[in-house]
Amino acid sequence: MKTIGLIGGTSWHSTIVYYRLINEMVGEAIGTQGNPELLIYSINIELMREQNVAKINAKYLEVAQKLEKAGAKALVICANTPHMTYSYVQPKIGIPILHIAEATGREAELLGVKKVGLLGNKPTMTLGFIPEYLQEHYNIETIIPEDEGLTQSHHYVSKELTQGKFTDEARKFFLHQISLLTSRGAEAIVLGCTELPMLLSSDNADIPMLATTDLHARMATDFILGGS
């Protein structure tokens, strides 16, 4: 099995889910007598809250280089938003970063989806590192909530979900946003916050929901077990 490095901490709640899912998925393949070797570096989430892009890029590069030096054969950033660092970090290291949008795009392609709705915090929805990746590599169009929906989605993610708070109010809000995105032509919903699958489940809506956490963990598992 190949060793991978996990860059977590943003939030630590989702990092735990990544760790559990990868171990469970590998166990399903090889049996429970063993488990993969994983290197974990947990970053203080306050770094992301500062919204200093240069500082964020520098930290993720530093961590990526440490994990590469420690023996990781690939890296997994255990959250959606920090993938904003991908284009800065990837050219400066010698191992691949397994992109969360690649995992999402593969699943959308299998479903025959050409238009998705994206939910998450404001950077994830508006900065383009997921929508542009899906468009460039899979010719998939991405739409996001409008106006107040965009602001409120960011609030729930940054002020509640990433701090481990999961409420019925937030659940009702996101289900309403899913309905609105569906009415605008979305054929599937990308849960672009690694805490969103903890709040919602696939039986909450009449449309496929692409849980980026699960898809990304599966991609990591495939790499560990010998995939490219």
Buried (B, 14 or more C-beta within 10 A) or exposed (E): BBBBBBBBBBBBBBBEBBBEBBBEBBBEEEEEEEEBEBBBBBBEBEBBEEEEEEEBBBBBBEBBBBBBEEEBBBBBBBBBBBBBBBEBBBEEBEBBBBBBBBBBBBBBBEEEBBBBBBBBBBBBBBBEBBBEBBBEBBEBBBBBBEEEBBEBBBBBBBEBBBEEEBEEEBBEBBEEBBEBBBEEEBBBBBBBBBBBBBBBEEEEBEBBBBBBBBBBBBBBBBBBBEEE
